[in-house]
């Protein structure tokens, strides 16, 4: 299974960006999907997570500004980011784990840069 993320880029403070990440491969059975991010010099952190049934959870730093969603039929997860701040600048990684096997997958990362 491969995860292909897209949608990163540069935006000014207060702007919006949307990310998407699609899983592809044989015998795909995706359970949880999530977005992580890693800023320069910092550890990777969880941004938002969504279960197969649609339950979501967010890091406190993005609550009310970011929205995670998914389309199970397309094995795709989305992250809508609004009211972006300089502190949101990071490489964003999508993550998924397998519904039946003890396997986890990571996307290649997409850079989001927020500048004033």
C-alpha positions, 0 to 999 in steps of 0.5 A: 500500500502506498500513500500519495499526499498532495496539496501543500504549498505556501500561503500567508497568515490567515489563509487556507490550504487543503491537503489530500492523501490517497492510498493505493495498492492491492487488498487495501483495507484501511482503518485509521487515517491521520495527518502528522506534521514535523516542523524544523528542529521538532518532533513529528506530532499528530495533527488530526485523526479519523477512524473508519467510522468517521470519529475525529480527534485533533491536536489542541493547537489546530482545533477549530481551524483544521478539519479532517475528513475521509472518503472510504470508497476512495481510500482518501483522507483530507485535511482542510486548514483554515486561519493558518498561522506561522506555527503551522509551517511544517512538513505534513505526513499522512498516515494509515493503518491496516484494518486486519493486519498489524501494518502502518503506512506513511505518505511522503510528506508535503511542505506547508509554509505559512508566512506573514 
